[in-house]
C-alpha cells in the first residue's frame, strides 16, 4: 500500500480523537497491477467515517451502507475507487480480528492502527486476496 504522509497523519489523529472507541474510515485511490498480477493500492484520499456500531464500539466498528455508498460516489467523481478501509484497535495488536476479516472485500487493503495508553503504537496493512485470506502488506508513506 502506498499512502501519502498527510492522510496517514489524519488517520492517526482520528484514532486518538475517537478514543475510547475504535475509529474507522475508507481509503480511496487507484489499484496498480504489475506485470506479475501483484496489486498495490495507492491511497490518494481518506474519508473518516462514523462508527455506527450500536454496542461494543470499544472493540469493533461498522460503517453504514449509506455512508459507504456516499464515499464511493464521491471517490468515483474524482476518478478513484474505494481501495480499502482503516480502523483502530484499542489496547490490542494491529492484526485483523474475525470481524475485520468478514468486513474486508477482496482486493482491498485494511490499515489497522493499534493504540496503547492513547498513543499510536503500531500500524499495519493487510491485503484481502481474491482467493480469500489475508497477507500483510508493506505500507509506503510518501511525501
N, C-alpha and C positions, 0 to 999 in steps of 0.2 A: 504494500500500500504506500502510495506517495501522498503526502499531506503538507500543505503549506503551514508555515510557522504560526501565523495569527489565528487561523481556525483551530489549530492544536492548542493554543493558549486559551481560546474561548471555551473549548471543551473542558479544560482543567478548571477554569473559573466557574463554569456551570456546575461541575461536580461538587466543588466546595460550597457554592451558594445554596445548593439544594439539600445539603446535609440537614437532618439525619436520613433523608430519603435518597433513593437512587435517582440520578438524573438520567435522561435519555434524549436522543436526537437522531436525525437522519443525515447521511452523507450523500452529497450529490456531486457528480463528476462524470468522468469518462472511463470506459473499460478498455484498456490496451491489451491486445493479444499479440504475443511474439510469434515467430516462425515455428516454434515448437508447440504452440497452443497454450502456453502459460499465460495466465491472466494477471495483470496488475491493475488494480483500481486506483485511479488518480482522483483525489478529492479536491474540488475547487470551491465548493460551498458547503456549509453545515447549516442545519436547521434545528436549533434546540426545540424540543417538544415537551408537552405536558405529560408527566407520568400520571396517567388516568387510572392506574390500578386502584381499586376501591379499598382493598385491605392488603397490608403487607408491603407497603412502599419501601420499607427499610431493607428488604431483601429481594425486591423484584421490581419490574417495570412493565408498563404496557403503553403503547402508542395507539391512540384511537384510529379506527379505519378512516374516519373523515379527515383527521389531521394528516395521515399518511397520504391520502389521495390529494389533498391540497398542496402538500410539499411536492409530490410527484408532478402535479400540473405546473407548478412554478418552476421546477427544475427543467421540465421539458420546454418551457417557454424560453429558457436561457440556453437551450441546446445540450442539456445534461440529462442524465438518468440517475435514479437512486442506486448507488453502488454499495450501500451498506448502512450501518447504524452504529451508534455509540451509546454506552451507558456506564454507570459507576457501580462498583461493589464496595460496600461499606464494611471495613474490617475483615474482608476475606480476599483471597488471591484473585488476580486478574486472569482467571481462566473461565471458560464458558460453563454455566450451570445447565441443568437439564432444561429449564425454561428458555435459556439463551439458545440452546441447540434447536428447540422447537420453533423459536421465533425467526431464526435466520433463513433467508431464502437462498437457494443455490446460486452461486456466482457472486454473492455478497460478502463484503468484509464486515467484521464486527470488531470494533475497537472497545476495549474494556479498560477503565481506569480504576485502580484499587486505591482506596483512601484508608489511612490509618491515623487516628488522632487528628482528624480534619485536615490531613496533609496528603497530597498525591504521593504514593509510594511506588507504584508500578503501572506501566501502560503496555498493553499487549494488543495485537491484532490477530484475528482468526479468520480464515477464508473457508466458506462453506462450498465444498466441491459439488459439482453437478451430480456426481455418482453417490453423494451422501457423505456424511462425516466432515470433520474439520481438519485443517492443518494450520499451525501457527505461521503467520507471515511476518516478514520484516516490515517495520514502519520507517519510511524515509521522510524525515521532516526537512523541508527545503524552504529557502527564503522566497 
